[in-house]
């Protein structure tokens, strides 16, 4: 592994020591690859994924726009699924990525969709 990925791994472990999801406040976990972005609502008490969304979903992938715009749509999609499950609050896990750009766009989209964190 290179220095950059080791640094992200260390940051990720530090965040995970402080952040965990419960059934009423699940963890909103973000993973950013070079081309796509993936989010999950996770209940760490039982280890279950409650809902997920990504930029590879058919309705989002069909949209035109930049990766940041698609990330905002992913945030809105996960918020819509969370509200359908009866959840209005969660804890945000940026997964070792900087809160900037696409990760920030996901958070803003989720907030616009009705999630609080």
C-alpha positions, 0 to 999 in steps of 0.5 A: 500500500502506498502512503496516501492509502495508509493515511486514509486507512488510519483516519478511517479507523480513528473516525470509526472509533468515535462514530457508530450507528444505532437503529434510531441513528444509523451511520451514513457511510460514504465511499468515493471511488475515482468514478462513482460514489456509494453511500449506506445507512448502517445499523452497527448494533446488528451489523445490518445495512438498512439502505444504500444508494450509489451513482451507479443506480439507473436513475442517477446514472442516466442523469447528465452532469458532473460527478459532484452533481450526481453525488448530490443526487445520491445524497437526496436518494439515500435521504428519501429511502431513510425517510421511507424507513421512518428515519430522520437522523443519522451520524455521518461517516466520511470514511477517511475522505476529506469533507470536500467536493463529492463527499460534501455534496452527498452530505448537502443532498442528504440534508436537503432530503430531510436527514439531520446529522 
